[in-house]
Amino acid sequence: MSWINTLKVAIIEEDFTNISKVLQEMPKFDNLEEATEALALIKGATKLAISEKQKILEAMNKIKKTKKFLEH
């Protein structure tokens, strides 16, 4: 499977471990089209990671509020 396809699958599956692994093994691209597609995928992966980070922060804040409520 090509690097680009591997990254696509990792993004679709929201597999952050695999996304990270694939990005660390980024090849040199033979043409502008491949490089442009890779850039778009990397931007998509970044947006996905930011969204997941926000969800985790929200969950952590809810847990903190619940913990604080239960302690009083």
mmJSON file of the N, C-alpha and C atoms, coordinates in Angstrom:
{"data_MODEL":{"atom_site":{
"group_PDB":["ATOM","ATOM","ATOM","ATOM","ATOM","ATOM","ATOM","ATOM","ATOM","ATOM","ATOM","ATOM","ATOM","ATOM","ATOM","ATOM","ATOM","ATOM","ATOM","ATOM","ATOM","ATOM","ATOM","ATOM","ATOM","ATOM","ATOM","ATOM","ATOM","ATOM","ATOM","ATOM","ATOM","ATOM","ATOM","ATOM","ATOM","ATOM","ATOM","ATOM","ATOM","ATOM","ATOM","ATOM","ATOM","ATOM","ATOM","ATOM","ATOM","ATOM","ATOM","ATOM","ATOM","ATOM","ATOM","ATOM","ATOM","ATOM","ATOM","ATOM","ATOM","ATOM","ATOM","ATOM","ATOM","ATOM","ATOM","ATOM","ATOM","ATOM","ATOM","ATOM","ATOM","ATOM","ATOM","ATOM","ATOM","ATOM","ATOM","ATOM","ATOM","ATOM","ATOM","ATOM","ATOM","ATOM","ATOM","ATOM","ATOM","ATOM","ATOM","ATOM","ATOM","ATOM","ATOM","ATOM","ATOM","ATOM","ATOM","ATOM","ATOM","ATOM","ATOM","ATOM","ATOM","ATOM","ATOM","ATOM","ATOM","ATOM","ATOM","ATOM","ATOM","ATOM","ATOM","ATOM","ATOM","ATOM","ATOM","ATOM","ATOM","ATOM","ATOM","ATOM","ATOM","ATOM","ATOM","ATOM","ATOM","ATOM","ATOM","ATOM","ATOM","ATOM","ATOM","ATOM","ATOM","ATOM","ATOM","ATOM","ATOM","ATOM","ATOM","ATOM","ATOM","ATOM","ATOM","ATOM","ATOM","ATOM","ATOM","ATOM","ATOM","ATOM","ATOM","ATOM","ATOM","ATOM","ATOM","ATOM","ATOM","ATOM","ATOM","ATOM","ATOM","ATOM","ATOM","ATOM","ATOM","ATOM","ATOM","ATOM","ATOM","ATOM","ATOM","ATOM","ATOM","ATOM","ATOM","ATOM","ATOM","ATOM","ATOM","ATOM","ATOM","ATOM","ATOM","ATOM","ATOM","ATOM","ATOM","ATOM","ATOM","ATOM","ATOM","ATOM","ATOM","ATOM","ATOM","ATOM","ATOM","ATOM","ATOM","ATOM","ATOM","ATOM","ATOM","ATOM","ATOM","ATOM","ATOM","ATOM","ATOM","ATOM","ATOM","ATOM"],
"id":[1,2,3,4,5,6,7,8,9,10,11,12,13,14,15,16,17,18,19,20,21,22,23,24,25,26,27,28,29,30,31,32,33,34,35,36,37,38,39,40,41,42,43,44,45,46,47,48,49,50,51,52,53,54,55,56,57,58,59,60,61,62,63,64,65,66,67,68,69,70,71,72,73,74,75,76,77,78,79,80,81,82,83,84,85,86,87,88,89,90,91,92,93,94,95,96,97,98,99,100,101,102,103,104,105,106,107,108,109,110,111,112,113,114,115,116,117,118,119,120,121,122,123,124,125,126,127,128,129,130,131,132,133,134,135,136,137,138,139,140,141,142,143,144,145,146,147,148,149,150,151,152,153,154,155,156,157,158,159,160,161,162,163,164,165,166,167,168,169,170,171,172,173,174,175,176,177,178,179,180,181,182,183,184,185,186,187,188,189,190,191,192,193,194,195,196,197,198,199,200,201,202,203,204,205,206,207,208,209,210,211,212,213,214,215,216],
"type_symbol":["N","C","C","N","C","C","N","C","C","N","C","C","N","C","C","N","C","C","N","C","C","N","C","C","N","C","C","N","C","C","N","C","C","N","C","C","N","C","C","N","C","C","N","C","C","N","C","C","N","C","C","N","C","C","N","C","C","N","C","C","N","C","C","N","C","C","N","C","C","N","C","C","N","C","C","N","C","C","N","C","C","N","C","C","N","C","C","N","C","C","N","C","C","N","C","C","N","C","C","N","C","C","N","C","C","N","C","C","N","C","C","N","C","C","N","C","C","N","C","C","N","C","C","N","C","C","N","C","C","N","C","C","N","C","C","N","C","C","N","C","C","N","C","C","N","C","C","N","C","C","N","C","C","N","C","C","N","C","C","N","C","C","N","C","C","N","C","C","N","C","C","N","C","C","N","C","C","N","C","C","N","C","C","N","C","C","N","C","C","N","C","C","N","C","C","N","C","C","N","C","C","N","C","C","N","C","C","N","C","C","N","C","C","N","C","C"],
"label_atom_id":["N","CA","C","N","CA","C","N","CA","C","N","CA","C","N","CA","C","N","CA","C","N","CA","C","N","CA","C","N","CA","C","N","CA","C","N","CA","C","N","CA","C","N","CA","C","N","CA","C","N","CA","C","N","CA","C","N","CA","C","N","CA","C","N","CA","C","N","CA","C","N","CA","C","N","CA","C","N","CA","C","N","CA","C","N","CA","C","N","CA","C","N","CA","C","N","CA","C","N","CA","C","N","CA","C","N","CA","C","N","CA","C","N","CA","C","N","CA","C","N","CA","C","N","CA","C","N","CA","C","N","CA","C","N","CA","C","N","CA","C","N","CA","C","N","CA","C","N","CA","C","N","CA","C","N","CA","C","N","CA","C","N","CA","C","N","CA","C","N","CA","C","N","CA","C","N","CA","C","N","CA","C","N","CA","C","N","CA","C","N","CA","C","N","CA","C","N","CA","C","N","CA","C","N","CA","C","N","CA","C","N","CA","C","N","CA","C","N","CA","C","N","CA","C","N","CA","C","N","CA","C","N","CA","C","N","CA","C","N","CA","C","N","CA","C","N","CA","C","N","CA","C"],
"label_alt_id":[null,null,null,null,null,null,null,null,null,null,null,null,null,null,null,null,null,null,null,null,null,null,null,null,null,null,null,null,null,null,null,null,null,null,null,null,null,null,null,null,null,null,null,null,null,null,null,null,null,null,null,null,null,null,null,null,null,null,null,null,null,null,null,null,null,null,null,null,null,null,null,null,null,null,null,null,null,null,null,null,null,null,null,null,null,null,null,null,null,null,null,null,null,null,null,null,null,null,null,null,null,null,null,null,null,null,null,null,null,null,null,null,null,null,null,null,null,null,null,null,null,null,null,null,null,null,null,null,null,null,null,null,null,null,null,null,null,null,null,null,null,null,null,null,null,null,null,null,null,null,null,null,null,null,null,null,null,null,null,null,null,null,null,null,null,null,null,null,null,null,null,null,null,null,null,null,null,null,null,null,null,null,null,null,null,null,null,null,null,null,null,null,null,null,null,null,null,null,null,null,null,null,null,null,null,null,null,null,null,null,null,null,null,null,null,null],
"label_comp_id":["MET","MET","MET","SER","SER","SER","TRP","TRP","TRP","ILE","ILE","ILE","ASN","ASN","ASN","THR","THR","THR","LEU","LEU","LEU","LYS","LYS","LYS","VAL","VAL","VAL","ALA","ALA","ALA","ILE","ILE","ILE","ILE","ILE","ILE","GLU","GLU","GLU","GLU","GLU","GLU","ASP","ASP","ASP","PHE","PHE","PHE","THR","THR","THR","ASN","ASN","ASN","ILE","ILE","ILE","SER","SER","SER","LYS","LYS","LYS","VAL","VAL","VAL","LEU","LEU","LEU","GLN","GLN","GLN","GLU","GLU","GLU","MET","MET","MET","PRO","PRO","PRO","LYS","LYS","LYS","PHE","PHE","PHE","ASP","ASP","ASP","ASN","ASN","ASN","LEU","LEU","LEU","GLU","GLU","GLU","GLU","GLU","GLU","ALA","ALA","ALA","THR","THR","THR","GLU","GLU","GLU","ALA","ALA","ALA","LEU","LEU","LEU","ALA","ALA","ALA","LEU","LEU","LEU","ILE","ILE","ILE","LYS","LYS","LYS","GLY","GLY","GLY","ALA","ALA","ALA","THR","THR","THR","LYS","LYS","LYS","LEU","LEU","LEU","ALA","ALA","ALA","ILE","ILE","ILE","SER","SER","SER","GLU","GLU","GLU","LYS","LYS","LYS","GLN","GLN","GLN","LYS","LYS","LYS","ILE","ILE","ILE","LEU","LEU","LEU","GLU","GLU","GLU","ALA","ALA","ALA","MET","MET","MET","ASN","ASN","ASN","LYS","LYS","LYS","ILE","ILE","ILE","LYS","LYS","LYS","LYS","LYS","LYS","THR","THR","THR","LYS","LYS","LYS","LYS","LYS","LYS","PHE","PHE","PHE","LEU","LEU","LEU","GLU","GLU","GLU","HIS","HIS","HIS"],
"label_asym_id":["A","A","A","A","A","A","A","A","A","A","A","A","A","A","A","A","A","A","A","A","A","A","A","A","A","A","A","A","A","A","A","A","A","A","A","A","A","A","A","A","A","A","A","A","A","A","A","A","A","A","A","A","A","A","A","A","A","A","A","A","A","A","A","A","A","A","A","A","A","A","A","A","A","A","A","A","A","A","A","A","A","A","A","A","A","A","A","A","A","A","A","A","A","A","A","A","A","A","A","A","A","A","A","A","A","A","A","A","A","A","A","A","A","A","A","A","A","A","A","A","A","A","A","A","A","A","A","A","A","A","A","A","A","A","A","A","A","A","A","A","A","A","A","A","A","A","A","A","A","A","A","A","A","A","A","A","A","A","A","A","A","A","A","A","A","A","A","A","A","A","A","A","A","A","A","A","A","A","A","A","A","A","A","A","A","A","A","A","A","A","A","A","A","A","A","A","A","A","A","A","A","A","A","A","A","A","A","A","A","A","A","A","A","A","A","A"],
"label_entity_id":["1","1","1","1","1","1","1","1","1","1","1","1","1","1","1","1","1","1","1","1","1","1","1","1","1","1","1","1","1","1","1","1","1","1","1","1","1","1","1","1","1","1","1","1","1","1","1","1","1","1","1","1","1","1","1","1","1","1","1","1","1","1","1","1","1","1","1","1","1","1","1","1","1","1","1","1","1","1","1","1","1","1","1","1","1","1","1","1","1","1","1","1","1","1","1","1","1","1","1","1","1","1","1","1","1","1","1","1","1","1","1","1","1","1","1","1","1","1","1","1","1","1","1","1","1","1","1","1","1","1","1","1","1","1","1","1","1","1","1","1","1","1","1","1","1","1","1","1","1","1","1","1","1","1","1","1","1","1","1","1","1","1","1","1","1","1","1","1","1","1","1","1","1","1","1","1","1","1","1","1","1","1","1","1","1","1","1","1","1","1","1","1","1","1","1","1","1","1","1","1","1","1","1","1","1","1","1","1","1","1","1","1","1","1","1","1"],
"label_seq_id":[1,1,1,2,2,2,3,3,3,4,4,4,5,5,5,6,6,6,7,7,7,8,8,8,9,9,9,10,10,10,11,11,11,12,12,12,13,13,13,14,14,14,15,15,15,16,16,16,17,17,17,18,18,18,19,19,19,20,20,20,21,21,21,22,22,22,23,23,23,24,24,24,25,25,25,26,26,26,27,27,27,28,28,28,29,29,29,30,30,30,31,31,31,32,32,32,33,33,33,34,34,34,35,35,35,36,36,36,37,37,37,38,38,38,39,39,39,40,40,40,41,41,41,42,42,42,43,43,43,44,44,44,45,45,45,46,46,46,47,47,47,48,48,48,49,49,49,50,50,50,51,51,51,52,52,52,53,53,53,54,54,54,55,55,55,56,56,56,57,57,57,58,58,58,59,59,59,60,60,60,61,61,61,62,62,62,63,63,63,64,64,64,65,65,65,66,66,66,67,67,67,68,68,68,69,69,69,70,70,70,71,71,71,72,72,72],
"pdbx_PDB_ins_code":[null,null,null,null,null,null,null,null,null,null,null,null,null,null,null,null,null,null,null,null,null,null,null,null,null,null,null,null,null,null,null,null,null,null,null,null,null,null,null,null,null,null,null,null,null,null,null,null,null,null,null,null,null,null,null,null,null,null,null,null,null,null,null,null,null,null,null,null,null,null,null,null,null,null,null,null,null,null,null,null,null,null,null,null,null,null,null,null,null,null,null,null,null,null,null,null,null,null,null,null,null,null,null,null,null,null,null,null,null,null,null,null,null,null,null,null,null,null,null,null,null,null,null,null,null,null,null,null,null,null,null,null,null,null,null,null,null,null,null,null,null,null,null,null,null,null,null,null,null,null,null,null,null,null,null,null,null,null,null,null,null,null,null,null,null,null,null,null,null,null,null,null,null,null,null,null,null,null,null,null,null,null,null,null,null,null,null,null,null,null,null,null,null,null,null,null,null,null,null,null,null,null,null,null,null,null,null,null,null,null,null,null,null,null,null,null],
"Cartn_x":[0.848,0.0,0.897,0.524,1.334,1.241,2.195,2.233,0.952,0.51,-0.691,-1.915,-2.047,-3.188,-3.149,-1.962,-1.821,-2.268,-1.892,-2.308,-3.82,-4.385,-5.835,-6.569,-6.127,-6.776,-6.658,-5.492,-5.293,-6.208,-6.384,-7.259,-8.705,-9.135,-10.512,-10.808,-9.854,-10.021,-9.776,-9.342,-8.988,-7.997,-7.01,-5.969,-4.758,-4.723,-3.697,-2.299,-2.214,-0.916,-0.367,-1.217,-0.787,-0.536,-1.348,-1.119,0.275,0.607,1.919,3.036,2.862,3.868,4.06,2.957,3.021,3.692,3.349,3.935,5.436,5.89,7.327,8.091,7.383,8.016,7.704,7.449,7.057,8.157,7.78,8.773,8.948,9.901,10.026,9.08,8.346,7.348,7.933,7.483,8.011,7.432,6.22,5.608,4.769,4.375,3.621,2.254,1.632,0.301,0.328,1.315,1.441,1.731,2.593,2.937,1.714,0.929,-0.277,-1.299,-1.472,-2.396,-1.923,-0.636,-0.08,-0.309,-0.104,-0.317,-1.769,-2.695,-4.12,-4.444,-3.875,-4.113,-3.52,-2.352,-1.721,-2.565,-3.096,-3.986,-5.23,-5.775,-6.94,-6.62,-5.465,-5.047,-4.871,-4.345,-4.165,-5.506,-6.469,-7.808,-8.443,-8.274,-8.808,-8.185,-6.888,-6.192,-6.639,-6.811,-7.264,-8.676,-9.522,-10.886,-10.894,-10.086,-10.002,-9.451,-8.475,-7.908,-8.983,-9.8,-10.864,-11.875,-12.226,-13.166,-12.589,-11.318,-10.671,-10.64,-10.318,-10.305,-11.685,-12.722,-14.086,-14.444,-14.071,-14.348,-13.599,-12.353,-11.57,-12.201,-12.677,-13.315,-14.598,-15.357,-16.58,-16.228,-15.185,-14.751,-14.298,-13.539,-13.076,-14.264,-15.257,-16.439,-17.214,-17.352,-18.066,-17.327,-16.013,-15.196,-15.331,-15.256,-15.37,-16.744,-17.773,-19.137,-19.283,-18.741,-18.849,-18.029,-16.963,-16.113,-16.757,-17.717,-18.334,-19.623],
"Cartn_y":[-1.168,0.0,1.235,2.22,3.434,4.244,5.131,5.967,6.787,7.373,8.212,7.378,6.194,5.347,4.899,4.614,4.228,5.367,6.585,7.752,7.943,7.776,7.902,6.937,5.687,4.668,5.042,5.486,5.874,7.034,7.984,9.127,8.663,7.843,7.347,6.577,5.765,4.971,5.782,7.036,7.905,7.198,6.575,5.829,6.747,7.475,8.479,7.881,6.688,6.018,5.754,5.231,4.932,6.21,7.228,8.513,9.026,9.006,9.463,8.639,7.346,6.451,6.742,6.897,7.149,8.494,9.503,10.831,10.838,10.006,9.927,9.273,8.531,7.822,8.491,9.789,10.487,10.418,9.963,9.862,11.192,11.231,12.363,12.053,13.043,12.826,13.099,12.3,12.377,13.528,13.952,15.015,15.928,17.048,18.055,17.535,16.723,16.19,15.351,14.479,13.652,14.522,15.499,16.385,17.195,17.655,18.42,17.555,16.328,15.405,15.097,14.879,14.599,15.78,16.99,18.182,18.277,18.012,18.049,17.003,15.828,14.776,15.147,15.742,16.157,17.24,18.165,19.185,18.534,17.535,16.819,16.092,15.464,14.761,15.748,16.918,17.948,18.41,18.648,19.059,17.975,16.734,15.609,15.559,15.736,15.713,16.874,18.041,19.205,18.969,18.406,18.096,17.08,16.047,15.023,15.621,16.487,17.151,17.96,18.666,19.474,18.589,17.456,16.528,16.016,15.7,15.207,16.291,17.522,18.628,18.852,18.775,18.939,17.826,16.597,15.468,15.632,16.085,16.293,17.375,18.45,19.518,19.034,18.201,17.641,16.771,15.987,15.119,15.971,17.026,17.909,18.553,19.013,19.638,18.631,17.437,16.386,16.04,15.904,15.586,16.698,17.94,19.07,19.087,18.803,18.768,17.673,16.503,15.368,15.536,16.332,16.559,17.51,18.304,19.294,18.801],
"Cartn_z":[0.0,0.0,0.0,-0.763,-0.855,0.439,0.619,1.814,1.929,0.823,0.828,1.206,0.646,0.98,2.436,2.936,4.344,5.252,4.896,5.68,5.594,4.413,4.253,5.17,5.19,6.026,7.499,7.918,9.313,9.702,8.801,9.069,9.153,8.214,8.219,9.501,9.93,11.142,12.417,12.258,13.376,14.307,13.692,14.402,14.565,15.685,15.887,16.012,16.546,16.639,15.246,14.373,13.011,12.214,12.425,11.75,12.083,13.359,13.795,13.154,13.158,12.567,11.078,10.366,8.924,8.652,9.436,9.226,9.495,10.412,10.689,9.546,8.702,7.585,6.242,6.247,5.033,3.968,2.777,1.706,0.974,0.086,-0.843,-2.0,-2.438,-3.477,-4.853,-5.819,-7.175,-7.982,-7.607,-8.397,-7.505,-8.053,-7.32,-6.897,-7.73,-7.414,-6.128,-5.999,-4.795,-3.572,-3.736,-2.62,-2.179,-3.13,-2.824,-2.094,-2.552,-1.893,-0.473,-0.311,1.011,1.947,1.442,2.261,2.706,1.801,2.15,3.214,3.093,4.08,5.436,5.424,6.683,7.357,6.58,7.141,7.738,7.045,7.562,8.857,8.911,10.126,11.278,10.978,12.004,12.55,11.67,12.114,12.973,12.571,13.328,14.721,14.805,16.09,16.986,16.415,17.187,17.717,16.884,17.301,18.433,18.32,19.363,20.653,20.545,21.714,22.43,21.666,22.257,22.982,22.392,23.033,24.356,24.352,25.574,26.642,26.253,27.222,27.823,27.0,27.494,28.467,28.147,29.037,30.357,30.276,31.498,32.374,31.755,32.521,33.191,32.5,33.099,34.298,34.158,35.265,36.454,36.178,37.254,37.978,37.212,37.816,38.651,38.139,38.878,40.161,40.065,41.228,42.282,41.839,42.75,43.413,42.654,43.19,44.24,43.94,44.863,46.127,46.064,47.228,48.225,47.798,48.707,49.246],
"occupancy":[1.0,1.0,1.0,1.0,1.0,1.0,1.0,1.0,1.0,1.0,1.0,1.0,1.0,1.0,1.0,1.0,1.0,1.0,1.0,1.0,1.0,1.0,1.0,1.0,1.0,1.0,1.0,1.0,1.0,1.0,1.0,1.0,1.0,1.0,1.0,1.0,1.0,1.0,1.0,1.0,1.0,1.0,1.0,1.0,1.0,1.0,1.0,1.0,1.0,1.0,1.0,1.0,1.0,1.0,1.0,1.0,1.0,1.0,1.0,1.0,1.0,1.0,1.0,1.0,1.0,1.0,1.0,1.0,1.0,1.0,1.0,1.0,1.0,1.0,1.0,1.0,1.0,1.0,1.0,1.0,1.0,1.0,1.0,1.0,1.0,1.0,1.0,1.0,1.0,1.0,1.0,1.0,1.0,1.0,1.0,1.0,1.0,1.0,1.0,1.0,1.0,1.0,1.0,1.0,1.0,1.0,1.0,1.0,1.0,1.0,1.0,1.0,1.0,1.0,1.0,1.0,1.0,1.0,1.0,1.0,1.0,1.0,1.0,1.0,1.0,1.0,1.0,1.0,1.0,1.0,1.0,1.0,1.0,1.0,1.0,1.0,1.0,1.0,1.0,1.0,1.0,1.0,1.0,1.0,1.0,1.0,1.0,1.0,1.0,1.0,1.0,1.0,1.0,1.0,1.0,1.0,1.0,1.0,1.0,1.0,1.0,1.0,1.0,1.0,1.0,1.0,1.0,1.0,1.0,1.0,1.0,1.0,1.0,1.0,1.0,1.0,1.0,1.0,1.0,1.0,1.0,1.0,1.0,1.0,1.0,1.0,1.0,1.0,1.0,1.0,1.0,1.0,1.0,1.0,1.0,1.0,1.0,1.0,1.0,1.0,1.0,1.0,1.0,1.0,1.0,1.0,1.0,1.0,1.0,1.0,1.0,1.0,1.0,1.0,1.0,1.0],
"B_iso_or_equiv":[0.0,0.0,0.0,0.0,0.0,0.0,0.0,0.0,0.0,0.0,0.0,0.0,0.0,0.0,0.0,0.0,0.0,0.0,0.0,0.0,0.0,0.0,0.0,0.0,0.0,0.0,0.0,0.0,0.0,0.0,0.0,0.0,0.0,0.0,0.0,0.0,0.0,0.0,0.0,0.0,0.0,0.0,0.0,0.0,0.0,0.0,0.0,0.0,0.0,0.0,0.0,0.0,0.0,0.0,0.0,0.0,0.0,0.0,0.0,0.0,0.0,0.0,0.0,0.0,0.0,0.0,0.0,0.0,0.0,0.0,0.0,0.0,0.0,0.0,0.0,0.0,0.0,0.0,0.0,0.0,0.0,0.0,0.0,0.0,0.0,0.0,0.0,0.0,0.0,0.0,0.0,0.0,0.0,0.0,0.0,0.0,0.0,0.0,0.0,0.0,0.0,0.0,0.0,0.0,0.0,0.0,0.0,0.0,0.0,0.0,0.0,0.0,0.0,0.0,0.0,0.0,0.0,0.0,0.0,0.0,0.0,0.0,0.0,0.0,0.0,0.0,0.0,0.0,0.0,0.0,0.0,0.0,0.0,0.0,0.0,0.0,0.0,0.0,0.0,0.0,0.0,0.0,0.0,0.0,0.0,0.0,0.0,0.0,0.0,0.0,0.0,0.0,0.0,0.0,0.0,0.0,0.0,0.0,0.0,0.0,0.0,0.0,0.0,0.0,0.0,0.0,0.0,0.0,0.0,0.0,0.0,0.0,0.0,0.0,0.0,0.0,0.0,0.0,0.0,0.0,0.0,0.0,0.0,0.0,0.0,0.0,0.0,0.0,0.0,0.0,0.0,0.0,0.0,0.0,0.0,0.0,0.0,0.0,0.0,0.0,0.0,0.0,0.0,0.0,0.0,0.0,0.0,0.0,0.0,0.0,0.0,0.0,0.0,0.0,0.0,0.0],
"pdbx_formal_charge":[null,null,null,null,null,null,null,null,null,null,null,null,null,null,null,null,null,null,null,null,null,null,null,null,null,null,null,null,null,null,null,null,null,null,null,null,null,null,null,null,null,null,null,null,null,null,null,null,null,null,null,null,null,null,null,null,null,null,null,null,null,null,null,null,null,null,null,null,null,null,null,null,null,null,null,null,null,null,null,null,null,null,null,null,null,null,null,null,null,null,null,null,null,null,null,null,null,null,null,null,null,null,null,null,null,null,null,null,null,null,null,null,null,null,null,null,null,null,null,null,null,null,null,null,null,null,null,null,null,null,null,null,null,null,null,null,null,null,null,null,null,null,null,null,null,null,null,null,null,null,null,null,null,null,null,null,null,null,null,null,null,null,null,null,null,null,null,null,null,null,null,null,null,null,null,null,null,null,null,null,null,null,null,null,null,null,null,null,null,null,null,null,null,null,null,null,null,null,null,null,null,null,null,null,null,null,null,null,null,null,null,null,null,null,null,null],
"auth_seq_id":[1,1,1,2,2,2,3,3,3,4,4,4,5,5,5,6,6,6,7,7,7,8,8,8,9,9,9,10,10,10,11,11,11,12,12,12,13,13,13,14,14,14,15,15,15,16,16,16,17,17,17,18,18,18,19,19,19,20,20,20,21,21,21,22,22,22,23,23,23,24,24,24,25,25,25,26,26,26,27,27,27,28,28,28,29,29,29,30,30,30,31,31,31,32,32,32,33,33,33,34,34,34,35,35,35,36,36,36,37,37,37,38,38,38,39,39,39,40,40,40,41,41,41,42,42,42,43,43,43,44,44,44,45,45,45,46,46,46,47,47,47,48,48,48,49,49,49,50,50,50,51,51,51,52,52,52,53,53,53,54,54,54,55,55,55,56,56,56,57,57,57,58,58,58,59,59,59,60,60,60,61,61,61,62,62,62,63,63,63,64,64,64,65,65,65,66,66,66,67,67,67,68,68,68,69,69,69,70,70,70,71,71,71,72,72,72],
"auth_comp_id":["MET","MET","MET","SER","SER","SER","TRP","TRP","TRP","ILE","ILE","ILE","ASN","ASN","ASN","THR","THR","THR","LEU","LEU","LEU","LYS","LYS","LYS","VAL","VAL","VAL","ALA","ALA","ALA","ILE","ILE","ILE","ILE","ILE","ILE","GLU","GLU","GLU","GLU","GLU","GLU","ASP","ASP","ASP","PHE","PHE","PHE","THR","THR","THR","ASN","ASN","ASN","ILE","ILE","ILE","SER","SER","SER","LYS","LYS","LYS","VAL","VAL","VAL","LEU","LEU","LEU","GLN","GLN","GLN","GLU","GLU","GLU","MET","MET","MET","PRO","PRO","PRO","LYS","LYS","LYS","PHE","PHE","PHE","ASP","ASP","ASP","ASN","ASN","ASN","LEU","LEU","LEU","GLU","GLU","GLU","GLU","GLU","GLU","ALA","ALA","ALA","THR","THR","THR","GLU","GLU","GLU","ALA","ALA","ALA","LEU","LEU","LEU","ALA","ALA","ALA","LEU","LEU","LEU","ILE","ILE","ILE","LYS","LYS","LYS","GLY","GLY","GLY","ALA","ALA","ALA","THR","THR","THR","LYS","LYS","LYS","LEU","LEU","LEU","ALA","ALA","ALA","ILE","ILE","ILE","SER","SER","SER","GLU","GLU","GLU","LYS","LYS","LYS","GLN","GLN","GLN","LYS","LYS","LYS","ILE","ILE","ILE","LEU","LEU","LEU","GLU","GLU","GLU","ALA","ALA","ALA","MET","MET","MET","ASN","ASN","ASN","LYS","LYS","LYS","ILE","ILE","ILE","LYS","LYS","LYS","LYS","LYS","LYS","THR","THR","THR","LYS","LYS","LYS","LYS","LYS","LYS","PHE","PHE","PHE","LEU","LEU","LEU","GLU","GLU","GLU","HIS","HIS","HIS"],
"auth_asym_id":["A","A","A","A","A","A","A","A","A","A","A","A","A","A","A","A","A","A","A","A","A","A","A","A","A","A","A","A","A","A","A","A","A","A","A","A","A","A","A","A","A","A","A","A","A","A","A","A","A","A","A","A","A","A","A","A","A","A","A","A","A","A","A","A","A","A","A","A","A","A","A","A","A","A","A","A","A","A","A","A","A","A","A","A","A","A","A","A","A","A","A","A","A","A","A","A","A","A","A","A","A","A","A","A","A","A","A","A","A","A","A","A","A","A","A","A","A","A","A","A","A","A","A","A","A","A","A","A","A","A","A","A","A","A","A","A","A","A","A","A","A","A","A","A","A","A","A","A","A","A","A","A","A","A","A","A","A","A","A","A","A","A","A","A","A","A","A","A","A","A","A","A","A","A","A","A","A","A","A","A","A","A","A","A","A","A","A","A","A","A","A","A","A","A","A","A","A","A","A","A","A","A","A","A","A","A","A","A","A","A","A","A","A","A","A","A"],
"auth_atom_id":["N","CA","C","N","CA","C","N","CA","C","N","CA","C","N","CA","C","N","CA","C","N","CA","C","N","CA","C","N","CA","C","N","CA","C","N","CA","C","N","CA","C","N","CA","C","N","CA","C","N","CA","C","N","CA","C","N","CA","C","N","CA","C","N","CA","C","N","CA","C","N","CA","C","N","CA","C","N","CA","C","N","CA","C","N","CA","C","N","CA","C","N","CA","C","N","CA","C","N","CA","C","N","CA","C","N","CA","C","N","CA","C","N","CA","C","N","CA","C","N","CA","C","N","CA","C","N","CA","C","N","CA","C","N","CA","C","N","CA","C","N","CA","C","N","CA","C","N","CA","C","N","CA","C","N","CA","C","N","CA","C","N","CA","C","N","CA","C","N","CA","C","N","CA","C","N","CA","C","N","CA","C","N","CA","C","N","CA","C","N","CA","C","N","CA","C","N","CA","C","N","CA","C","N","CA","C","N","CA","C","N","CA","C","N","CA","C","N","CA","C","N","CA","C","N","CA","C","N","CA","C","N","CA","C","N","CA","C","N","CA","C","N","CA","C","N","CA","C","N","CA","C"],
"pdbx_PDB_model_num":[1,1,1,1,1,1,1,1,1,1,1,1,1,1,1,1,1,1,1,1,1,1,1,1,1,1,1,1,1,1,1,1,1,1,1,1,1,1,1,1,1,1,1,1,1,1,1,1,1,1,1,1,1,1,1,1,1,1,1,1,1,1,1,1,1,1,1,1,1,1,1,1,1,1,1,1,1,1,1,1,1,1,1,1,1,1,1,1,1,1,1,1,1,1,1,1,1,1,1,1,1,1,1,1,1,1,1,1,1,1,1,1,1,1,1,1,1,1,1,1,1,1,1,1,1,1,1,1,1,1,1,1,1,1,1,1,1,1,1,1,1,1,1,1,1,1,1,1,1,1,1,1,1,1,1,1,1,1,1,1,1,1,1,1,1,1,1,1,1,1,1,1,1,1,1,1,1,1,1,1,1,1,1,1,1,1,1,1,1,1,1,1,1,1,1,1,1,1,1,1,1,1,1,1,1,1,1,1,1,1,1,1,1,1,1,1]
}}}
